[in-house]
Amino acid sequence: MKQGSSFAKKQGTMIALACAAAFAAPHAMAQVASPDYSAGKGLTLAVDFLLALTSKGVSGSTTGPAGDTVRRTELASSSSSVYLTGSEKLNGSFLQGWGFQVTWDYDPDEYNRRGTTEGSQTTIGVGTSIGDIFFGVYDNPYKQIGSAFTTGSSSNGNGMSQSQILGNPGFRVGTSKGGRCGDAENAASFGAAPCATVSTTASMGFYRLNSNSINYYSPVMNGFKVYGQFVPGDTDVPAGTDVGGFRLPSPQLISVAATYNNGPLMLGLVYESHKDYVWGANFANAQFGGNTPTATNPTTAAVGVGDRSSDTGKLVGASYTFGNIKLSGFWQRLEYQQSGGTLGATSLTDISVDSWYLGSTIKVGGPHSVVLMMSQADDYHCNSGFVVGGISPCARGETGMKLYGVSYVNQVSKQLRFFASASRVDNDRNALYSGSATATKNGRDFAGASLTNFSLGMKGSF
């Protein structure tokens, strides 16, 4: 087995994430992670590790116990991974190579809570003259392309992750793993509602690591590249199963994207559609600040299960590098529709949210860089029929969020960097954004809270 530096290996093994480019040469642009099944590098091993001392704080919620402030200090390692990859060149004029990737993620918090490590991107595919075709567990193009237009990431410290805003409508939604009922931290429960024990992460998140995916990435053509992912019916929700008096659908996902990369300029466009993720199964009043939870009763019942839903995400991003400064950002709109079949609640109809992100990476001399970011989520837009527990959350307003972050980075070598970061999430009175920044109060997050994070650590690759 051959072992080599991460930057050399990972460019050929699908894990050259866009944020790594921020610490390369000033004119190097963010690249979307892309497979290279025709590389012919044989069997390779790469390891990423992150260790950071992190202090998380939460205060000022409007729906939790008054005056409750919580701060938690932990040794975080949420971005540590082991990658085993292989690729072989072939001599066919059409079929040019084949390869695979197996990834294990390690997070001490996850291990202590669940007693296991976690599998991540795991694929097998072929490289052809018309592009790469591959199958397995892989990030969706929405996450891939959106991440290329951010400057912060979890490798710059807790709270700097783009998952706090990218593909996130709030409601405790972070990175979704698995299918609609296949979230890594929850088991499906077919009781009064399908998957009633699964949080809104699985059903509403657009920042996803999808199982059962079929993927196509085109070659670069005059600076343009096309990406596509299809996730067929979720096997955790069998089509035709009768639950709660109606027949469950079979959720599907389609994601398409394109990028244009020309010197210092990069542009991106993504469209993603979720069919029948029936998100109302996991929706509760507390997620709008519509009630007054307590430590013993932090939320109310879910608002109801639709028998059909159709959700879409749209994202436009851009980045530009001039001299030692890189600017980047995106705008997105997430839209959710659900109809029919609700259980004892007003039928859910339409809800949408717009958000934007701006970031900058500034090389201040030698190995030193400063990363800045800010983003904002606007109030939810709903039609007049959207009512939760007798309250129209759109009529209440104050459902937006602001995020700020700054990180200092010292790239001491190709494989090692040190960082120090600070970030803050300010929720409006009835908003509940947390992403990876949360430090829970009484075991739950509450609307209107402010979340702060301070991190000091190192990130390495081999």
N, C-alpha and C positions, 0 to 999 in steps of 0.2 A: 504494500500500500504506500502510495506516495503522499507526502505531506508538504504543504507550501504555504506561503503567505496568503492571507485572506483576500487581499485585493487582487492578486493574480488569479487565485482559484475562483473567486466568487463572480468575477466578470464572466466566467465561462460556466457558472453553475447557478444562474438565475437569482442570485441574492445580492446583486450590487444595488442596494437601495438608493433612492434618490438623495437622501440626506447626506450620504457619504461624500457626495461631490462638493458639498459646502466647504470641505476641508482639503480639497485638492488644489490644483493651480487656479489662480484667479479667474481664468477664462473657461475653466472646465464647467460644463453645464450638467444639471441634474439629468439623470437618465432613468427611464422607467425600467424596473427589474425585468429582464428578458431571458428566456431560456436560450441555451446554445447546445442543442443536442448533436450538432455536427462537429463539436470541438475536438473530439478524438483524444481527450486527455486521460483516458483510462480511469482507474479508480482513485478518487481523491478524498481527503478528509480536511475539513475546516472547522474551527471552533471560534465562536464569539463569546466573550464574557463581559458582564457588567456588574460592578459592585458599587453601591452608593449608600451613604448614610443619609436618610431622608427624614425630614420632619414635616408631617402633614397636620393641618389644622382646619377646623370648621367652626363657624360661629355665626350668630345673627339670623338663624332661620326664623321664618314667620309662622311655621306650622308645628314646630317641635316644642319641647319644654322651654319656657322662657329663660333667657340668659344662659342657656346651656352651651358651654364651649368645650370642645374636645381637641386634644393634640396628641398625635401618636408619632413615636420615633421608631424607625425600623431600618434594618440593613436590607436594601432592595437588590434584587438580581433578576428583574423581570425580562431583561433582553438577552439572557444567556442562552446560546443554542449550539448544537452539534450538527454538522452537515456531512452526510455521506453521499457522494455523487459519482456517477460514472458516465462516460460517453465514448462512442466508437465511430470512426469515420467509415462510410460505406462507399462503394465505387459506382453505384447506380447513378444515372443521369438525373433521375427524379428524386430517388431516395438517397440522401447525402449523409445521413447519420442517425444514430439513435442513442438514448440515454435515460437516466433516472436520477431522482433525488429523494433522499429520506432525511427528515429534519426532526430533531428532538429539542424541545424547549425546556429550560429548567428555571424554576422560580421557587425559592425556598418557602415562600408563603403558600404557594399552591401545594407543594409537597407536604408541608406540615398539616394543611387542611384536609387534603385528600389522599395523602400517602402514595402519590404517584407522580411521575413526570408526564409531560404532555407532548404528543405528536403534533407536528405542524405541517408545513408544505411537504407533500409526498406525491411525486408524480412519475410517470413514465411516458415517453413520447418519441417522436421521430422528427428529424429535420429534413425538409424537402426543398426543392427549388422554388416553391411558392410560399414557404413559411414553415413555422413549427406547429405541429399538432400534438397535443398532449392531454393526458387524463389524470384525474386523481384529486388530491386536496390542494387547493391553490387559492391565493388572494384574488378577489374579483378586480376587474379593470377599474372600477370606481375607486377602490382603495389604492391601487397601483398608480393611476394617473393623478389622483388628487394628492397623494403623498409627494409626488414629484414637484409640487408647487408650494410646499411648506418648508420652513427652515428649521423648526423645532422638531424633536422626536424624543422618545423615551430614552434614547442613548445620550441625550443632553441633560438628563435629570428628570425625576418624577414630576409630573405636571406640565412638561414641555411637549407631551405627545399630541400629535394631530388628531388622535381619536377623540379628543374632547370636543371637536367641532366638525370634523370631516364625516359626513354620512350619519350625523347624530341629531335627532330631533329633541334631545333632552330625555326626560322621563327615565333617568338612570341608565340610559343606553350607552354602552361602550362598544368594544370590538366584538362582533358576533362570530362564533365559531361553530361549525356544523350546520345543520339544516334548521328549518323552522322550529322543530321540536328537538333538535340535536345539539343544543347549547352544551358546551363542555362541562359546565358546572351544574347542570340540572338533568333530571330524568323526566321523560314524557309521562304525563298522568292523564289517563282518559277517564275522567270523572264527570262532573256536571258540565265541564267545558273541556275541549281538547287542549292538552298541554297546559293545564291550568297552573302547574307549578313553575313554568318557564317564564322568566322575566321578559320585558319588552325588548330586551337586547336581541333575542332570536327572531322576533317577528317584525321589528321596526328598523333595525340597524342596516345601513348601507355600507358600512366599513366592515367587510366580511372576509373571513377565511372559510371558503365553501368546500364541503365534501361533495363527492359524486359529480365533479365538474368536468366538462368537455371544453377545451380551450384551443384557440387559434391565434397566433401572433404572426403577422405578415413580415416579409423583409422590409428594409428601409428603401423607399423609392423617392428619390429627389427630396429627401428630408422628411417624408411622410411615413408613418407606420400605423397600422390598423390592429386593433385588439378585439377579441370576442370571447365570451364565456357563456355557456349554457349549462344550467343545472336542472336536470329533469325532475319529475315528481319526487318529492321527499319521501323516502321509504319509511320514515318515522311516523308519517301520517298516511296510512293506507287509503287509497281512493276507494270510496264506496263503504267505508266503515260508518255505522250509525252511532252517533254520539249526541246525547242531549236532545233527541227527537229529530235530528236532521242528519243528512249525509255529508261527511267530510269531503272537501275537495283535495286535490293533490297539488301542493305548492310548486311553482316553477320560477326560475330566475333567468333573465336574458340581459346581458351587459355587453355594450359595444362602445368602442372608444377610438380616438385617433389623436396622434401627436404630430407636430411639425417642429423639427429641430434644425436650426440654421445658425451656426456660430454662437453668438451670445444670446440669441433669442430662442425660446421654446414656447410653444402653444399647445393646449390640450383641450379636448372636448369629450365628455362622457354622457351616455344615456343608459339608464338601467331600469328594468321593469321587474316588479315582484308580483306574481299572480297567486292569489289565495293564501296569503300569509295570515289572514284573519286576526289582525293585531288587537282587536277589542277584547280577546280572551284574557289579555294581560294588562288591561287598563284600569286604573283606580283613581278615586278622587284625589288622594294625597299627591299624585303626580301633577296636579294642577294647583295645589294649594287650596283646593275647594272645601276642605274640611279642617278640623283641628285635631290631628293625631296626638296620641299620648304614648308614653313608653310601653304601655301594655296593649294599646290599640292604635298602632301606627298608621293604619290604612283602612279603607273600606272595601267592600266587595268589588270585583271587576265589573265594568259597566255593561258587559254583554258580548256575546260571541256572534259575529256575522257568519253567514254561510258562504259569502264570496267577498273578495277584496281585490283591488288593483292599485298598486303603489308604484310611483316613479321617482327617480332621482336624476337631476340634471346638474352638470358641473362644467364650468368654463374656467381654465387656468392659464396663467402666463408667468414667465420669468425672464429676466434680462440681467446680464452681467456686464458691468463697465468698470474697468480698472480692478480695484480690490473690493468692490461692492457688488453683491448680488441681491436683486429685489425679486420677490415672487408673491403670488397670491392667487386666490380663486373666489368665485361666487358660485353658490349652489342653491337649488330649490328642491326640497323634499315634499312630495305630495302623497297623501294617504286617502284611500276611499274604501269604504266597507258598506255592505248592504245586506239587509234581510237576516232573519234567523236569530235575532238577539234574544237573550233570556231575561225577561223581566226588566228591560231597560229601553229607553228611547233608542231607536235605530241610529247607529253611527253612520255618518255620511262622509263629509269631506273635511280634511284638515291639511294645512300646508305650513311650511316655515322656510323663510329665506335666511341665509347667513353668508358671511364673507370672512376672508382671512388675508392678512398682509404680513410679510416677513422680510427680514434682511439679514444677510451674513456679511460681516465686515472684517476683512483681514487687516489687523492693526500692526503688523510687523512680525517677521519670522514665523514662528509656529502659533502665534496668538490670534484668536478670532473672537468676535462678539456676535452672538445670535440674538436677534430681537424678533418678537412676534406679537400680534394683537389680532383679535377677531371679535365678531359680534353676531349674535343670533337675534333676529327681529321677533316681534310678537307673533303668535300663531294666527293664521287666518283660517276661519271656519265658516261653513254656511250656517244659516239660522237654525237648522235642525240639530246641530251638534250640542247635546246637553249631557252633562255628567253630574249625577246626583242632584238634579234640579237646578244646576248652575251652568250657564254658558261660559266656558273658560275664555272664549274670544271676547265676550262682552266685558268680562272682568279686566282683561288686558294684563299688563305687567308680567308677560311670559317670556321675556327676552333674557339675554345673557351677554356679558363681556368677559373676555379672556386676555390677560397680559402675561408676557414671559420674557426673561432675559437670561442668557447663559454665556459664561466665559469659558473658552476652550483653549487648551494648550496641547497641540498635536506634537508630542515629544518624539514620535517616530511614526513610520508607516503603520505600525501595528498597535500603537498605544497612544491614548490621549487622556488627559485629566479635564474635569469640568466642575464648574460650580454654577448653580442655577437658582432662580426664584420665579415663581409664577403665582397668579391669583385668578380665580374665577369669581365674578360677582353676578349672582342670580338676581333677577327682578323678583318682586314679592311672590309671584305665583309660578316661578320657574324652578326647574330641578335638573340642572346640568351638573354632571360630575366628571364623566370620563374616567381617567385613571388618577384623578386628583383627590378622590374622596377619602375622608377620615370620618367614619360613620358616627352618628349620635344614637346611643341606645340601640345599636345594631341596624339602624336605618338611616337613609338620607332624607332630609326634609326640605321643602320648598323655601326659597328666599335666602338660602345660606350663602356665605362667602367662604371660599376654600383657598387656603394658602399652602404652598409647598416650597421647601428649601432643600436642595440636594448638593452633596459634595461626594465625588467619586471618580472612577476610572472606567474606561471602555477599551477592551483589547481584542485582537483578532490574530489567529494563527492558521 
